[in-house]
């Protein structure tokens, strides 16, 4: 694997902006993208020289790894917009469904399992889910302190890349299968700032 990855962050809000900045500091190239890339200049300048901004389509084409950090209600539109562009890529999702905010899309994802919903919206990708239940402020303050992040993936490429990105953001990955991804959502047993031992205990590992 190359020493540096090209990481495209789709949805450059608090979580996407914070993680992208941590990855720039770890030496990766990062493209922040949103519907309004012209509004991301401050974030790009703060993140450092390996950061840039682009449109969502730019990001999908450019990135080796695509990080999704969008409200879950946007998934149907995003799925349509990016149809066929992400197949074969690692997609790292921090996006969470909430039944209130995300309406029917959120409720359905929670009921059927968020990873299964992801795979229906993003067919053919190497899916990994992580950083789903820790706030942006904690990501900043706890990076490098030995805290752990439940990291859900099934195939080897997703597991390897996902674990690497969690480590490069300054956390310890605890790898789990995608079938358990709902346990990593806000309010789930793996939510909050936890040590590796605490995650293993709460999830019965």
Buried (B, 14 or more C-beta within 10 A) or exposed (E): EEEBBBBBBBBBBBBBBBBBBBBBBBEBBBBBBBEEBEEBEEBBEEBEEBBBBBBBEBBBBBBBBBBBBBBBBBBEEBBEEBEEEBEEBBBBBBBBBBBEEBEEBBBBBBEEBBBBBBBBBBEEBBBBBBBBBBBBEBBBEBBEEEBBBBBBBBEEBBBBBBBBBBBBBBBBBBBBEBEBBBBBBEEBBBBBBBBBEBBBEBBEE
